[in-house]
């Protein structure tokens, strides 16, 4: 502000006389007062007024060969212009009205007209420069144009910043939504593990009871330490189960605490999947085009279920495509079920592997360093689909036109229960 305002003041014209000039210094100063809200306006006005006067005196001395006293006498009224403008800006509390641009514009006009009259008054005191009512009218007209020009530019800047912030918030929300979706998958798997742990605990305790009965029937022939070992195993498994229950409760609370709509429009869900996976493909250095087709009318569906299932299948398709390709996503309804078809033009799946693709640990994908994939993505998908009462099948033509996964989910298990 201290540098730009004096420089902007040199872009000027003289509408009334050779002493009073109109420049870009005023709108620039007004803009900085709106922008720098943490700096006291009167302090800004005093510093800017002093530097503007000093800068103009220096220019007069260097380029117009004026004596210091003459240059000071002709330039010092400008100091009172900036001080008056800043004082009125402070007294009218302009910065309280950032959400009311018309009010800011009107207060800016008031401040500029008053500041101009103050400068003209000190010019009259300095060298009897007369100004008329016509001059005042011109000052008001100039003030109107300059004030609302500043307000318009300031609002455009605020609008641009708001759009940037909104885009950033959308990006963060999208990231959190996908993180929550992945947590939903982990919670689903953990719930399955809890059920398995409960079964193992029951089996271990049943084994202990059987061993104990054998020990009672044949105390000399049966080692007692086997009974105690079986009981210890049952107790340790029970402890693992309780630990898993605490983790599951924490995950469930974390998912439910996220400020997202649990049920979302199908179009929005599929758009999110495309956006996220387009970035994923870019991160792998692959050029993949996504084709989205949504048929029929859809209500709001459970977001985490669909995101978890469809996103895993799409990620799998991206990893299967070598460098460039096309992934198609289509959604339709059929007999009270929602059908998702995810197709790719990758290398396809060899027929000998079709019965293995849903088994945990099986993978045919390796990264550039030769490290295998975890092989749990499709097994998660199948378990979640089965948990929702649906099914999944794949059609593939290796080395011809890739694969198409068709996921069928009952609509009743996706909508909000009333």
Secondary structure, 3 states (H helix, E strand, C coil): CCCHHHHHCCCEECCCCCCCCEECHHHHHHHHHHHCCCCCHHHHHHHHHHHHHHHHHHHHHHHCCCCHHHHHHHHCHHHHHHHHHHHHHHHCCHHHHCCCHHHHHHHHHHHHHHHHHHHHHHHHHHHCCCCCHHHHHHHHHHHHHHHHHHHHHHHHHHHHHHHHHHHHHHHHHHHHHHHHHHHHHHHHHHHHHHHHHHHHHHHHHHHHHHHHHHHHHCCCCCCHHHHHHHHHHHHHHHHHHHHHHHHHHHHHHHHHHCCCCCEECHHHHHHHHHHHHHHHHHHCCCEEEEEEEECCCCCCEEHHHHHHHHHHHHHHHHHHCCCEEEEEEEEEEECCEEEEEEEECCCCCCHHHCCCCCCCCCCCCECCCCCECCCCHHHHHHHHHHHCCCEEEEEEECCCCEEEEEEEEEHHHCCCCC
